[in-house]
Amino acid sequence: MFVVIFGRPGCPYCVRAVELSEKLTAQRDDFKFKYVDIHAEGISKADLEKTVGKPVETVPQIFVDEVHVGGYTEYDKYVRDNKLVA
C-alpha cells in the first residue's frame, strides 16, 4: 500500500495524517507513504484540484494507491474500516 499526502506547513490535520502514516509504516511491512509539501513544491490549489478531480478547500488531500480518499478524517476512517493499524 502506498499513500501520498498533499499538505502544507502548519496544518494540524496534515501533521495527524503523517503521524498516522508513520505508525502504519512501523507496524506494517506493506505500507509506505510520501508527504508532499504543496508550498515547497509550488503546487497551487488549482494544480491540486486537477490531481484530485474536484474542488479542493482544505489540506491534507490523501491518496491510497492512487485513489483519492479525502482529508484526514476520511483517511483515519479508511484505516480503521480496513483494520490497517493495531
N, CA, C and O atoms as a MOPAC input file, in Angstrom:
PM7 MOZYME 1SCF
protein

 N      0.84300 1    -1.16900 1     0.00000 1
 C      0.00000 1     0.00000 1     0.00000 1
 C      0.89100 1     1.23500 1     0.00000 1
 O      1.86400 1     1.31500 1     0.74900 1
 N      0.54600 1     2.19000 1    -0.84600 1
 C      1.32200 1     3.42800 1    -0.93300 1
 C      0.37900 1     4.61200 1    -0.79200 1
 O     -0.59200 1     4.73500 1    -1.53800 1
 N      0.66900 1     5.47900 1     0.16400 1
 C     -0.16000 1     6.64200 1     0.45000 1
 C      0.62200 1     7.90700 1     0.10900 1
 O      1.80900 1     8.02200 1     0.41400 1
 N     -0.06500 1     8.85300 1    -0.53000 1
 C      0.52400 1    10.16700 1    -0.79800 1
 C     -0.33900 1    11.20500 1    -0.08600 1
 O     -1.55600 1    11.25600 1    -0.26500 1
 N      0.31700 1    12.02500 1     0.72300 1
 C     -0.35400 1    13.07300 1     1.48700 1
 C      0.09300 1    14.42300 1     0.93900 1
 O      1.27400 1    14.76300 1     1.01400 1
 N     -0.83500 1    15.18800 1     0.39200 1
 C     -0.55100 1    16.55500 1    -0.04100 1
 C     -0.94700 1    17.47100 1     1.11200 1
 O     -2.11400 1    17.51000 1     1.50300 1
 N      0.02300 1    18.21300 1     1.66000 1
 C     -0.26800 1    19.08000 1     2.79000 1
 C      0.55600 1    20.34200 1     2.74100 1
 O      1.25200 1    20.62100 1     1.76500 1
 N      0.46200 1    21.10700 1     3.82800 1
 C      1.21500 1    22.35900 1     3.91700 1
 C      1.72400 1    22.54200 1     5.34100 1
 O      1.17600 1    21.95700 1     6.27600 1
 N      2.76800 1    23.34900 1     5.51200 1
 C      3.31300 1    23.59700 1     6.84500 1
 C      2.27000 1    24.25800 1     7.74700 1
 O      1.48200 1    25.08900 1     7.29600 1
 N      2.27800 1    23.88000 1     9.01900 1
 C      1.38700 1    24.49700 1     9.98800 1
 C     -0.01800 1    23.93600 1    10.01200 1
 O     -0.86700 1    24.43600 1    10.74900 1
 N     -0.28000 1    22.92000 1     9.23100 1
 C     -1.61500 1    22.32600 1     9.14700 1
 C     -1.71200 1    21.17500 1    10.15300 1
 O     -1.02800 1    20.16400 1     9.99400 1
 N     -2.55600 1    21.31200 1    11.19400 1
 C     -2.63100 1    20.25700 1    12.20600 1
 C     -3.14900 1    18.92100 1    11.66600 1
 O     -2.72400 1    17.86300 1    12.12900 1
 N     -4.05300 1    18.96000 1    10.70200 1
 C     -4.55900 1    17.70500 1    10.13900 1
 C     -3.51700 1    17.03800 1     9.25100 1
 O     -3.50700 1    15.81400 1     9.12100 1
 N     -2.64800 1    17.82300 1     8.64400 1
 C     -1.54000 1    17.26600 1     7.87000 1
 C     -0.58100 1    16.52800 1     8.80600 1
 O     -0.11200 1    15.43400 1     8.49300 1
 N     -0.30000 1    17.13600 1     9.95000 1
 C      0.57300 1    16.51900 1    10.95300 1
 C     -0.03000 1    15.20200 1    11.42500 1
 O      0.67900 1    14.20200 1    11.54200 1
 N     -1.33500 1    15.19300 1    11.69800 1
 C     -2.00700 1    13.96600 1    12.14200 1
 C     -1.92100 1    12.87300 1    11.07900 1
 O     -1.68800 1    11.70600 1    11.39500 1
 N     -2.11000 1    13.25500 1     9.82800 1
 C     -2.05100 1    12.27300 1     8.73400 1
 C     -0.65700 1    11.66400 1     8.63700 1
 O     -0.51800 1    10.45800 1     8.43400 1
 N      0.37100 1    12.48800 1     8.78000 1
 C      1.74800 1    11.99400 1     8.73800 1
 C      2.01300 1    11.08500 1     9.94600 1
 O      2.63600 1    10.03300 1     9.80300 1
 N      1.54400 1    11.48400 1    11.12500 1
 C      1.75100 1    10.65500 1    12.32100 1
 C      1.07800 1     9.29500 1    12.17500 1
 O      1.66000 1     8.27300 1    12.53800 1
 N     -0.14200 1     9.27400 1    11.64700 1
 C     -0.84400 1     8.01100 1    11.42000 1
 C     -0.08000 1     7.15600 1    10.41500 1
 O      0.03700 1     5.94300 1    10.59000 1
 N      0.43700 1     7.78200 1     9.37000 1
 C      1.20200 1     7.05700 1     8.35200 1
 C      2.50600 1     6.51000 1     8.92000 1
 O      2.91600 1     5.40000 1     8.57900 1
 N      3.15600 1     7.28200 1     9.78300 1
 C      4.38700 1     6.79900 1    10.42500 1
 C      4.08800 1     5.59300 1    11.31200 1
 O      4.87300 1     4.64600 1    11.35800 1
 N      2.96400 1     5.62200 1    12.01100 1
 C      2.55200 1     4.49400 1    12.84600 1
 C      2.31700 1     3.25400 1    11.97900 1
 O      2.74800 1     2.15500 1    12.32600 1
 N      1.63400 1     3.44200 1    10.85400 1
 C      1.38000 1     2.32700 1     9.93800 1
 C      2.68700 1     1.78100 1     9.36500 1
 O      2.84600 1     0.56800 1     9.22700 1
 N      3.61000 1     2.66100 1     9.03500 1
 C      4.90400 1     2.24500 1     8.50000 1
 C      5.64800 1     1.37500 1     9.51700 1
 O      6.28500 1     0.38700 1     9.15200 1
 N      5.56000 1     1.75100 1    10.78800 1
 C      6.24100 1     0.99900 1    11.84100 1
 C      5.59300 1    -0.36400 1    12.07500 1
 O      6.27100 1    -1.31600 1    12.46200 1
 N      4.29600 1    -0.46200 1    11.84500 1
 C      3.56700 1    -1.69700 1    12.14700 1
 C      3.43600 1    -2.64900 1    10.96700 1
 O      3.21200 1    -3.84400 1    11.15600 1
 N      3.57200 1    -2.13500 1     9.77000 1
 C      3.30300 1    -2.97000 1     8.59800 1
 C      4.48400 1    -2.94600 1     7.62200 1
 O      5.08300 1    -1.89800 1     7.37900 1
 N      4.80200 1    -4.11100 1     7.07100 1
 C      5.85700 1    -4.19200 1     6.06500 1
 C      5.36300 1    -3.74900 1     4.69600 1
 O      6.16400 1    -3.39700 1     3.83000 1
 N      4.04700 1    -3.76500 1     4.49400 1
 C      3.46700 1    -3.48000 1     3.17500 1
 C      2.94500 1    -2.05100 1     3.05900 1
 O      2.13400 1    -1.75600 1     2.18000 1
 N      3.40600 1    -1.15900 1     3.94200 1
 C      2.89800 1     0.21400 1     3.93300 1
 C      4.03500 1     1.20300 1     3.74000 1
 O      5.05500 1     1.13900 1     4.42500 1
 N      3.84500 1     2.12000 1     2.79600 1
 C      4.79900 1     3.20500 1     2.57000 1
 C      3.99300 1     4.46800 1     2.29400 1
 O      2.86300 1     4.40300 1     1.80900 1
 N      4.58800 1     5.62200 1     2.60800 1
 C      3.90200 1     6.87600 1     2.31600 1
 C      4.89100 1     7.95100 1     1.91400 1
 O      6.09200 1     7.86600 1     2.16800 1
 N      4.33800 1     8.95700 1     1.28000 1
 C      5.12100 1    10.12400 1     0.86700 1
 C      4.31700 1    11.36300 1     1.24000 1
 O      3.12400 1    11.45000 1     0.95200 1
 N      4.97400 1    12.30900 1     1.87700 1
 C      4.34900 1    13.59100 1     2.19700 1
 C      4.83800 1    14.61200 1     1.18400 1
 O      6.04200 1    14.74500 1     0.96400 1
 N      3.91500 1    15.33100 1     0.57100 1
 C      4.25600 1    16.36000 1    -0.40500 1
 C      3.85100 1    17.71200 1     0.17100 1
 O      2.66600 1    17.98200 1     0.36600 1
 N      4.83700 1    18.55400 1     0.43900 1
 C      4.58400 1    19.91500 1     0.92700 1
 C      4.21300 1    20.75900 1    -0.29000 1
 O      5.06300 1    21.06600 1    -1.12500 1
 N      2.93600 1    21.13100 1    -0.38300 1
 C      2.47600 1    21.83600 1    -1.59000 1
 C      3.13200 1    23.20300 1    -1.74000 1
 O      3.29900 1    23.68000 1    -2.86300 1
 N      3.50800 1    23.84500 1    -0.63300 1
 C      4.18700 1    25.14200 1    -0.72900 1
 C      5.60700 1    24.97300 1    -1.25800 1
 O      6.02500 1    25.68800 1    -2.16800 1
 N      6.34700 1    24.02500 1    -0.68500 1
 C      7.73100 1    23.79400 1    -1.09900 1
 C      7.81400 1    23.32500 1    -2.55000 1
 O      8.76500 1    23.64400 1    -3.26300 1
 N      6.80000 1    22.56000 1    -2.98000 1
 C      6.79000 1    22.02800 1    -4.34300 1
 C      6.16100 1    22.99100 1    -5.35400 1
 O      6.17300 1    22.72600 1    -6.55600 1
 N      5.61600 1    24.10200 1    -4.86600 1
 C      4.99300 1    25.08400 1    -5.75500 1
 C      3.68700 1    24.59800 1    -6.35800 1
 O      3.33600 1    24.97800 1    -7.47500 1
 N      2.96700 1    23.76100 1    -5.62700 1
 C      1.69400 1    23.23400 1    -6.11700 1
 C      0.57700 1    24.18000 1    -5.67700 1
 O      0.40400 1    24.44500 1    -4.48700 1
 N     -0.16600 1    24.67700 1    -6.64300 1
 C     -1.25300 1    25.60500 1    -6.34100 1
 C     -2.53600 1    24.84700 1    -6.03900 1
 O     -2.62800 1    23.63900 1    -6.25400 1
 N     -3.51800 1    25.57500 1    -5.54200 1
 C     -4.83400 1    24.98300 1    -5.28400 1
 C     -5.41000 1    24.42600 1    -6.58900 1
 O     -5.99500 1    23.34300 1    -6.60400 1
 N     -5.24000 1    25.16600 1    -7.67400 1
 C     -5.73600 1    24.71600 1    -8.98600 1
 C     -5.04300 1    23.42400 1    -9.42400 1
 O     -5.68800 1    22.52600 1    -9.96500 1
 N     -3.74000 1    23.33100 1    -9.19100 1
 C     -2.99100 1    22.09800 1    -9.51900 1
 C     -3.53500 1    20.92400 1    -8.72000 1
 O     -3.74500 1    19.83700 1    -9.25800 1
 N     -3.76000 1    21.15400 1    -7.43300 1
 C     -4.26000 1    20.09800 1    -6.55200 1
 C     -5.66200 1    19.66600 1    -6.98200 1
 O     -5.98500 1    18.47900 1    -6.94900 1
 N     -6.48900 1    20.62700 1    -7.38200 1
 C     -7.84400 1    20.30100 1    -7.85200 1
 C     -7.79800 1    19.42700 1    -9.10200 1
 O     -8.63000 1    18.53400 1    -9.26400 1
 N     -6.83700 1    19.67800 1    -9.98300 1
 C     -6.68600 1    18.83400 1   -11.17900 1
 C     -6.30800 1    17.41200 1   -10.78300 1
 O     -6.81700 1    16.45000 1   -11.35700 1
 N     -5.41900 1    17.27800 1    -9.80600 1
 C     -4.98000 1    15.96000 1    -9.34600 1
 C     -6.12300 1    15.20900 1    -8.66500 1
 O     -6.31900 1    14.01600 1    -8.89700 1
 N     -6.86900 1    15.91700 1    -7.82800 1
 C     -7.96900 1    15.31600 1    -7.06700 1
 C     -9.17700 1    15.04200 1    -7.96400 1
 O     -9.87700 1    14.04400 1    -7.79700 1
 N     -9.40800 1    15.95200 1    -8.92400 1
 C    -10.54100 1    15.77500 1    -9.82900 1
 C    -11.80500 1    16.47900 1    -9.37300 1
 O    -12.88200 1    16.24700 1    -9.92300 1
 N    -11.68100 1    17.34300 1    -8.36300 1
 C    -12.82800 1    18.12200 1    -7.89400 1
 C    -12.30900 1    19.30600 1    -7.09000 1
 O    -11.12500 1    19.34900 1    -6.75500 1
 N    -13.16700 1    20.26400 1    -6.77500 1
 C    -12.71400 1    21.41800 1    -5.99000 1
 C    -12.12700 1    21.00500 1    -4.64100 1
 O    -12.62100 1    20.09000 1    -3.98200 1
 N    -11.07100 1    21.69500 1    -4.25500 1
 C    -10.36300 1    21.40800 1    -3.00900 1
 C    -10.40500 1    22.65400 1    -2.13600 1
 O     -9.99700 1    23.73600 1    -2.55700 1
 N    -10.90200 1    22.48800 1    -0.91800 1
 C    -10.95900 1    23.61600 1     0.01900 1
 C     -9.91500 1    23.49900 1     1.12300 1
 O     -9.47200 1    24.50500 1     1.67800 1
 N     -9.52500 1    22.26200 1     1.43900 1
 C     -8.63800 1    22.05400 1     2.58000 1
 C     -7.51900 1    21.06700 1     2.24700 1
 O     -7.58100 1    20.34100 1     1.25500 1
 N     -6.50800 1    21.06200 1     3.09000 1
 C     -5.48900 1    20.02400 1     3.07200 1
 C     -5.52200 1    19.38400 1     4.44600 1
 O     -5.97500 1    20.01200 1     5.40300 1
 N     -5.05800 1    18.16000 1     4.56700 1
 C     -4.41300 1    17.37600 1     3.52100 1
 C     -5.41200 1    16.80000 1     2.52800 1
 O     -6.60500 1    16.67800 1     2.80600 1
 N     -4.88600 1    16.45500 1     1.37100 1
 C     -5.61000 1    15.65900 1     0.38000 1
 C     -4.79300 1    14.37700 1     0.26000 1
 O     -3.59300 1    14.41100 1    -0.01300 1
 N     -5.46300 1    13.24600 1     0.46900 1
 C     -4.74800 1    11.98100 1     0.63500 1
 C     -5.20400 1    10.95800 1    -0.39300 1
 O     -6.39400 1    10.78500 1    -0.65300 1
 N     -4.20600 1    10.28300 1    -0.96900 1
 C     -4.44200 1     9.22400 1    -1.94700 1
 C     -3.89900 1     7.90900 1    -1.39800 1
 O     -2.79300 1     7.86500 1    -0.85700 1
 N     -4.67700 1     6.84100 1    -1.53700 1
 C     -4.23800 1     5.49700 1    -1.17000 1
 C     -4.16800 1     4.69900 1    -2.46500 1
 O     -5.17900 1     4.50300 1    -3.13900 1
 N     -2.97700 1     4.24200 1    -2.80600 1
 C     -2.77100 1     3.51400 1    -4.06500 1
 C     -3.40700 1     4.25700 1    -5.23900 1
 O     -4.13000 1     3.67700 1    -6.04900 1
 N     -3.11400 1     5.56300 1    -5.30700 1
 C     -3.55000 1     6.45600 1    -6.38500 1
 C     -5.05000 1     6.74600 1    -6.41300 1
 O     -5.54000 1     7.35100 1    -7.36700 1
 N     -5.78800 1     6.32400 1    -5.38000 1
 C     -7.22500 1     6.62300 1    -5.28500 1
 C     -7.41900 1     7.67800 1    -4.20400 1
 O     -6.97300 1     7.50700 1    -3.06900 1
 N     -8.08600 1     8.76800 1    -4.56500 1
 C     -8.31300 1     9.85500 1    -3.61300 1
 C     -9.30200 1     9.40400 1    -2.53400 1
 O    -10.41600 1     8.98200 1    -2.84500 1
 N     -8.88700 1     9.49800 1    -1.25900 1
 C     -9.78700 1     9.13600 1    -0.16000 1
 C    -10.32600 1    10.35300 1     0.56400 1
 O    -11.31300 1    10.24100 1     1.29000 1
 N     -9.70500 1    11.51700 1     0.39000 1
 C    -10.18200 1    12.74100 1     1.03500 1
 C     -9.14200 1    13.32900 1     1.94200 1
 O     -7.94300 1    13.26800 1     1.67000 1
 N     -9.62500 1    13.91300 1     3.04900 1
 C     -8.74600 1    14.53400 1     4.02000 1
 C     -8.40700 1    13.58900 1     5.15700 1
 O     -8.56600 1    12.37400 1     5.04300 1
 N     -7.93200 1    14.16800 1     6.26600 1
 C     -7.50500 1    13.33700 1     7.39200 1
 C     -8.64100 1    12.48600 1     7.94700 1
 O     -8.44600 1    11.30100 1     8.21500 1
 N     -9.81800 1    13.06700 1     8.12200 1
 C    -10.94300 1    12.33500 1     8.71400 1
 C    -11.28900 1    11.10300 1     7.89300 1
 O    -11.51000 1    10.02500 1     8.44300 1
 N    -11.33600 1    11.26500 1     6.57700 1
 C    -11.64300 1    10.13400 1     5.68700 1
 C    -10.51500 1     9.10400 1     5.70000 1
 O    -10.76700 1     7.90100 1     5.64800 1
 N     -9.28700 1     9.57700 1     5.76800 1
 C     -8.12700 1     8.68100 1     5.82100 1
 C     -8.15300 1     7.85400 1     7.10600 1
 O     -7.96000 1     6.63900 1     7.07200 1
 N     -8.39000 1     8.51500 1     8.23300 1
 C     -8.47200 1     7.81900 1     9.51500 1
 C     -9.57900 1     6.75900 1     9.47300 1
 O     -9.38400 1     5.63800 1     9.94400 1
 N    -10.71900 1     7.10700 1     8.91800 1
 C    -11.83000 1     6.15200 1     8.79600 1
 C    -11.43500 1     4.99200 1     7.88500 1
 O    -11.73500 1     3.83800 1     8.19000 1
 N    -10.76700 1     5.28600 1     6.77600 1
 C    -10.30100 1     4.24200 1     5.85700 1
 C     -9.38400 1     3.25700 1     6.58200 1
 O     -9.51400 1     2.04200 1     6.42700 1
 N     -8.46300 1     3.79100 1     7.37000 1
 C     -7.51300 1     2.94800 1     8.11300 1
 C     -8.26300 1     2.05600 1     9.09900 1
 O     -7.99000 1     0.85900 1     9.18800 1
 N     -9.21500 1     2.64500 1     9.84500 1
 C     -9.98100 1     1.87100 1    10.82300 1
 C    -10.88800 1     0.85100 1    10.14300 1
 O    -10.95500 1    -0.30200 1    10.57200 1
 N    -11.58900 1     1.26600 1     9.08300 1
 C    -12.51500 1     0.36400 1     8.38300 1
 C    -11.79700 1    -0.84800 1     7.79300 1
 O    -12.35100 1    -1.94600 1     7.73500 1
 N    -10.54800 1    -0.63100 1     7.35500 1
 C     -9.78000 1    -1.71000 1     6.74000 1
 C     -8.84000 1    -2.40100 1     7.72400 1
 O     -8.02400 1    -3.24000 1     7.34200 1
 N     -8.97200 1    -2.03200 1     9.00500 1
 C     -8.18400 1    -2.65900 1    10.08300 1
 C     -6.68800 1    -2.69200 1     9.76800 1
 O     -6.02700 1    -3.72000 1     9.91100 1
 N     -6.18300 1    -1.55500 1     9.34300 1
 C     -4.77400 1    -1.46600 1     8.94700 1
 C     -3.82700 1    -1.26100 1    10.12300 1
 O     -2.63000 1    -1.52200 1    10.00400 1
 N     -4.34700 1    -0.80000 1    11.25300 1
 C     -3.49200 1    -0.47400 1    12.38700 1
 C     -4.00700 1    -1.18800 1    13.63200 1
 O     -5.21400 1    -1.34400 1    13.82200 1
 N     -3.07500 1    -1.61700 1    14.47400 1
 C     -3.45300 1    -2.33300 1    15.70700 1
 C     -3.82200 1    -1.35500 1    16.80000 1
 O     -4.16600 1    -1.76800 1    17.90800 1

